[in-house]
């Protein structure tokens, strides 16, 4: 790559030099023509869909893996090409994201609309929506391949009710003419284990697992995005490799890698340097991390905010490792100041663990012998002073 663009490396910086040529490519929602690192999963999915070529129903499927491992991209990529291949065939591909349609009612509403039934988004009995859909589906005389992305969110709220009713439809259909196939995409690895036995028996999907991306795979993803979305020669190879290595260490989330690339390119443009460097990646890491922490803080319950503020204040007061007891004393003061009943010490201890699981603080156990053990805060995702500023901005506490 360096040799290919070596004649462009000396482009001077200037006010009008742009780095980003196609910003949509730097979004994780963009699905390119090829997906580096996912050839195996693409092949498996394509083979699974082969029965549709012979007007036969494929079996149900489940994609599982951590967030950012390419599950949605593979589904959209393959179905895009399969739609072209099967143009004119009695097959209907439908995609629904359960982070928005997170109840059986909302999914059934989307299915009604997909089959041309215009109903209000609320107010109808669920049974009416389901009956409308079944009737329209039978009249359409097609094979439906339904993708339920983030299906674990739906199951968590509705317990698999929709999965059961959809997959049971096949028992009442003439499978020579029409059928229902469900692909469930889940970030929860044990999502299938959480299903009721009846639901799992009816669904019983073939499974494709998506492992986290390696540093080399992430680098290839970033190189592809840079070639498609940035001006040729406007990036240092070392900058892409730094992003890939960092994100691979953190769990291999391609969405985070692409987000860092977009932020670093934006900062390089603002800097008018003409080239994306490792320094811009370092700045982007700080910006993205801070943005994620702010989002996490905005969604915290009120008592979580008070516990976090208590810990941050102790750190700013010079206590390098405030323990649960000290945090609880200060938290109690804040609770009374805001006229809310303090939670128990045990609950506050659990909240500290929850704040850690969200990446806002780091805690460790302090073993005090006869004095007992306690959790201590040993660090925060951002400098304590910046955390305090964010807390003030978000909550005014």
N, C-alpha and C positions, 0 to 999 in steps of 0.2 A: 504494500500500500504506500509506504514512504517513497519508494522509487517511482511509482506511478505518478505521484503528485509532487515530486521533488522540484519541478520547474515552477511551482506555485508557492513554494514556501517563503519566498521573499516578498510576497505582496505587502506593500507598506500599510501601516495603520493609518486611519483617517476618519474624518467625521462621517463619511457616507459608506464606509465599508460595512457590509452586512455579512453576518455569519449564518443566520438561519434563513434558508430559502423556502422551506416548506414546513411550517410549524405543526401541521396536523400529523406529520410523521413522528414527531416527538411526543405524541400522546400514546399512552398504553392502550387506548381504545382503537388505535389504527392497527389493522391486520394486513401485513405485507403479503406478497405473493409466495414467499418462502419463509419458513419458520425454523431458524437455526436451532439445532439441539433437540428437535422433536420429530425427526424422521420416523422413529420406531412407533410412536403413538399415532402419527398420521396414517402410517401403513396399516396398523391394527384397526383403526377406525374405518378406513376405506374398505378393508376386507369385511368388516362387520356389516357394512351397508350393502354389500354385493347382492343380497337377496332382492333388494328393490329393483335391480336391473331385470329380474325375472318375474316381477310383480308378485313377490313373496314377502311376508313380513319378517323383518329382522327382530331379534330378541331385544329385550330391554338392556340398558347400559348404565354404568356409573363411572364417572371420572372422579378420582379422588387424588388429593395432593395439597400441599400447603399453598397459601395465596401466592400469586405471581409465578406459578410454575407452568403457565401456558395452556391451561385446560380450556378456558373460554376461547382463546385464539385458535387452538386446534379445532374445536367444534365449529367455529364460524368459518375457518379456512376450508375445511373439508366440505361443509354443507354448501358453501358458496359454489364450489366446483361441482358438487353433486347436483345442485339445482340446475346448473347449465346442462349437465350430462343427461338429466332426466326431464328436460323441458318437454312439456306436452304429456308426460306420463301422469297417471292419477296418484300423485304423491304431493303431500303438503308438509313443508318444513315450517315449524313455528318455534320461535325463541322467546322465552319469558324470563326476566330476571326477578328472582324472588326477594331481592333486597328492596324492590319497590312493591311488587305484588306478593306480599308476605303472608297472605291468608288464602285459604281455599276459595273464599268468595272473590277476592281480587283476581286470582288466577282464572277462575271460571268466567269472570267478567271479560278478561282478555281473550279467552277462547271464544266466547260469544261474538265479540267484535271481529275476531279472525275469520269467522264463518258468516260474517255479514249481518249479524243480529245486533241492532242498535238498542242498547238498554242503558239506563242511568247507572252511574258508578256505585250507587247505594240505594237502599230502599226496597229492592226486590228480595223475596225469600230465596235462599240458596237453592232450594229444590227446584224452583222455577228456572233459575239460570242453568242448572244441570240438565233439566229436561229439554230446554231450548237448544243447548249445545248438542245433546245426543241426537235430537231430531235433525238439526242442520248437518251434523256430521254424516248421518246415514244417507241423507238426501244428496250430499256432495259425492258420495261413493268414491272415497279416496283412502289412501293409506296415510295416516298422520304420524309424523315423527316430531315429537315434542321435546324441546330442550328446556329443562327447568334449572337455570343457573342459580347457584347458591341455594340449592334445594334444602340444605340443612336448616336455613332460617325458617323456611316454610314448615318443615317437620317439627322444629322446636316450638312453633306456635300452635300448629293444628294436629300434631301427632300422626302424620301420615294419612290423614283422611282422604285427601285428594289423590295421593299415589294409589291408594287402594281402589278407589272408585274408577280411576282411569284404567288401571291395569286389569281390573276385573271386567271391563267392557269387552275385552277380546273373547270372553267365554260366551257372549251373546251375539257375536258377529259371525258372518260368513267370511272366514279368513281367506277365501279365494278371491274376495273382492275388496274388502276393507279391513283395516287393523289399526291399532294404537300402539305405538312404541314410545317409551319414555327414556330419555337420557337425563339422568340426574347428575349435576356437577356440584361437588361439595369440597369446601376447604377443610372440613372436619374429617380426619382420617377414619375415625370409627363411626361415621354417620350411619352406616348400614347396621351396626350393632345396636343402635338406639331405636331401630324400627320395631314396632309390634310384630310378633311372630306371624300373624295373619297377613300383615302388609308385606313383610319380607318374602313370605311364601308366594304371594301374588306377583310381586315386583321381580324378585330373583334375578338381578341384572348380571350381565357379563361385566367384568371390571377392568379398567385401565388405570394404572397408577402413574402419577407424574412426580418424579423425583425432583428435588431442588436443582436449579441450574448450577453447574460448575463455573469456575472463574473463566475458563476458556470459552464455554458456551455463552456466558454473559458478554464476553469481549466480542464474540462474533455477532451477537444481537446488537450491541452498541455500534459496531463497525457498519453493519447494515443500515441502521438508522442514520448514522452520520453521513454515509454516502448518499442516502435518499433525501435527507432533510437539511444538510449543511452545505455551504459553499465548498467546493473541492479545495483541499489544502488548508482548510481553516481550523484544523485541530491537530494537536499533538497526539501521537499514538500512545505515549505514556499516560496521557490524561484518561483515555478510554480504559487502559489497563488498570489504572488506579481505581476507577469506579467499579470495574468488574471484580477486582480482588476484594475491595471493601464489602461489596454487596454479597459476594460468595461467602465471606466470613460470617455475615449477619444472617444467612439463611437462604440465599439464592433467589431473591424475589426480583424478577425481571422488571416489574412495574416500578420498583424503587430505582433500579439502575437507569431506566429510561427517564424517570423524573429528575434524577441527578444530572443526566446529560442535558436535558432541556434547561434546567436552572443554570448549569455551568455555561451553556451557550448564550443564554440571556445575559448573564453577568459579563461575559466576554464582549458582547455587543455594546453593553453600557460602558464598558471600560475603553471602548474604541481601540482595542489592541490589535484587532484583525485576526487573532488566533486564539483558540480555546486551549488553555494550558492547565497544568496540574494546580497552579495557584487558584484558578477559577473553580476547579473541582473542589478544592479545600473550602473555598467560600460557599460553594453550593451545598456542601455537606452540612455546614453550620445553618444555612438558611432553611434547608429541608428539615433538618432535625428540629429546629425551633418551630417551624410550621406544624409539624406533627405533634409536638408537645402542646402547642396552643390548642389544637383541635381536641386532643385528649382532655385537657383541662376544662374546655368549654362544655364537655359532656359529663363532668363529674357531678355526683349528687352533692348537696350542700355540706353535709357533714364531712365528706371526703375533702372538700375544699378547706374546711376549718382544720382538719388534721394536717393537711399539706402545709397550710400557712403556719401552723404551730411548729412543724419541723423546720421549715425554711427560716423562721424567725430565730430559732435556737442556733442554727448554723451561722446566721448573720451576726448573732450576739457573741460568737467566738467558740461555741461548743462544737468541736470537730466531729463528735460522734454521739448526737443526742439519742438517748434510749427511750423506750416506750413510756416509762414513768414520767420523765420530764415532758415528753410530748403530750401526754395525757393531761398533766396539770395545766399546761398552757392552752390546750384544746378546750378544757372545761371553762376557762375564763372567756374564751371566744364564744362558746355556746351560750353562756349566761348573758354576754353582752348583746347577742342577737336574739335573746329571749326564746331559745330553743332548749329542750331538755337534753342534757349530755347523754351520749351513749355510754355503754359500759366499757371498762378497760379492755375486756376481751374483744369487744367489737372493734375498738380502735386499733388493737393489735392486728385484727384481720384486715382492716382497711389499709394498714401499712403494707401488708402483703399484696393487696389488690393494686395499690399504687405502684408497687414494684413490678407486678405482672404487666402493667401498662407502660413500663419503661420510664416512668417519671422520676422514681427514686431508686437507689440501690440500698439494700439492707443486708445485714449479716447478724448472726447470733453472737451474743457476748455471754460467755459462760462464767458465771460469778461464784461458783462453788456453793458455799452455804447461803450466800445471798440470793441464789437463784439465777436463772437465765433470763435474758431480755433481748429484744430486737433493738439494733442500733442503726441509724441512718448513716451510711458511710459515704454517700455521694448522691448527686442529682443529675438529671439529664442535661440541664442547663445550669449556668452559674446561679447560685442562690439569689443574688440581687436581681438578675433578669427574671427568675421565676416569680419573685415578689412583684415585679412590675407587671407581669402577665396576670397574676392573681388580682392585682388592683384594677387592671384594665377590664378583666372579664367579669369580676364579681363585686368589686368595690368593698371587699372585706379587708 
